[in-house]
C-alpha cells in the first residue's frame, strides 16, 4: 500500500488463506486449518506462544474442545501488504461469556506466518 495507512476491508476481501483458516477454525476442522500455516509459523493466544505446525495443531485441538462458543467475523482490515486484522465477536461458556478479539495475521508466501489473537 502506497500511503502506509490501514485500509478497511470487507470480510469477503480477506486473502483466501485467512478465510480458509477462519472457516476451518470455526467448524473445528484442525486438519484443514493447519494447512493455512507455514511450517515455522507462530501463534500467540491468551499469553501463550505456539511455534511450528505441531504446536499449533495441539493448540487448535485444545481450543476446539476447551469451551463451547459462537464466533462471528465483525470486521476486517489490511494494515500493509502482508498484514491483516480480522475482528471477531465470541459468545460462549468461557470466563466472561463474551469478548471481541482481534486476529492479527502476517502472511508469507501465501500462508500464515504469524497469528496474534488478543482483545
Secondary structure, 3 states (H helix, E strand, C coil): CCCCCCEEECHHHCCHHHHHHHHHHHCCCHHHHHCCEEEEEEEEECCEEEECHHHHHHHHHHHHHHCCEEEEEEEEEEEECCEEEEEEEEEECCCCCEEEEEEEEEEECCEEEEEEEEC
